[in-house]
Every structure is written in structure tokens, then in C-alpha cells.
Amino acid sequence: MAEVSIGEIIKAHYHSGTYIGEVKEDRGRTCLIEVLAVIKHPMQGDIHNPGEVENVFFHERKALYFHEKMNVKKPAVHLFTEVIPSYGESLKQAVQTYKEKLLKEDTAYNKKALSTLEQLEDKDYKKKYYML
């Protein structure tokens, strides 16, 4: 972890997703981060039983939204020095990358995760966020 200050742009891993954001507050062991873009879309399903579809609650996991705040442990925070993509384009790319990963292997989990992700994209992302 790099030392970060309020106002700096960072990359942070949070609940199986990875985001670009701005440090808003130092809270001791954590930082309050405002989301600016998505690098990696969160995994679908039960994060405590990854890859499982039987006998688990299969969660629909949305990416954090533009300007949403997250409280991230400092070891998961790293300086980000590249150009910040628009939120909508970054979300679209993160979804596409995840879809491509899921299509590489024909498993029950990948089918369910792809279906869940496509539903999420159709009912939420395309209408609200891909235009940002």
C-alpha cells in the first residue's frame, strides 16, 4: 500500500470488484473513497462459495455506482496515475471483460453468472450508466 492523501486518485479492491476513486477521508485503518470508474466488475453469486450454484444463495452483485462511497481498508488502496476513464465506459468495459471470462468455460456457475450479469446490464446499466 502506498501512502495516500485526501484528494488523491487511487485504485482499490472492494467486495470482489476493483474501482478507481478519489480519497475523501482518512479513517485510520480505512479510507473513504468516492467511486469514479470501474476496473473489474464484482463476481456474481455467493462470494463465500465461489463457483457454486447448488445449495447457495446466488447473489446479483452490482458494481458500485458513480460517486458512491466505499470504506476501504488501506492495504487494498493503491495510487492510480493513469487517465481516468468515464464511469459509463469503464463499467461497460468491466462487464464485457467479465462476460468474456465467463464464456471461456461451460460450467453451471458461468452460465448462471452470465445470465445474472446480462439481466443486470439490461435492466440497470444500459439505461442509467452506460451514458455517463
N, C-alpha and C positions, 0 to 999 in steps of 0.2 A: 504494500500500500504506500502510495506517495502521500506526503503531507498536502492537504488541500485546504484552501481558504474560502470563505464566503464569497460568492460571485464567480468562482472558477467553474469551468466546464469539465465534466467527468464522465466516465463510463462506469456503470455499476450493474452487478448481477443482483437480481431481486426476484424471489419466488419462481425460479426456473426461466425467467426472461432476462434479457440484458438491454439496458437503456442508456441513452445519452441524456444528461441533465445538468442543471445548474445547482451548485451548493447554496442552500438558503440559510441553514443554521448548523452550527456545530453543537451537538448534544452529548458531548463526552465520548462515549463508545460508538455513537452513531452520528450520521449526518442526515439532515432533512434535505432531500433532493427534489427539484421540480423537473418533471419529465419534459424533454424537448424532442426526442426521437426514439425509435425502437431499433435495436440491432438484432435481437433474437426474440422471436415470439415465445411466450411461455408454453410449456408442454401441456397437452391435453391429458385428461384422465386423472388418476389418483397418484399424486407425486410420491406418496409413501409406498406405493406398489407400482412402480413404473413398468409399462409394457403389459399390464394385466387388464383384462376386461371382465373376467369372471369373478363373481363374489366381491366386487368393489364398487364404490360409488364413482362413476366416471364423470369427473368434473369438466365443465366447459370453462376454460381459463382464458379470459380476455387479456389483451395487452393493456398496460396502464395507459390512460388517456393523456393527451396533450395538456400540459400544465398540472396534471395530477401530482400530488406529493407522495413521496415514499421515504420511510425512515430506514436507512441502510447502514448496516454495520461497517465500520471504517475499513476492515480488511477487504471488503468487496468493492471499494471505491478506488478508481484509478484516473489519473489525469487524462483528458482527451484533447488532442491538439489538431485533429483533422477538421475539415469543413463539416459543419452540422447540416445534415440533410433535412428537408422539410418533414414534419411529422407524418403527413399522409403518404409521401413517397417511401419513407423509411418503414412504415407499417406494411405497406403493400409489398415491399421487398422482403421483409421478415416473414410475412405469410407465404409468399412464393417459395422462399428458401425452405421453410418448414414443409410445405406441400411436396417439394421435390424429394426431400429426405424420406417422407412417409411413402412415397410412390416407389422407392427403390426396393422395398421388400414387401412381399404379400403376406402379411400377418393379420390376425384378428385385431390386434391393437392398432396397427397402422390404418386399417380400414375404418375403424371406429374413430380414431383421432382425425383422420382426413375428413370424414363425414361431419364431425363436430366442428372442425375448423372452417369448412366450406359453409355450413349453416351460419356460423358466427360472422363470416365475411359477408354473406348475402344479407343477413338481417340487420347488421350493425355497421361494419367497417365501410362498405362501399357507399352507403347513404350518408354517413356522418363524417368519416375521417379521411377517406382517400382524396378528398378535395382540399384538405388543409395543406 
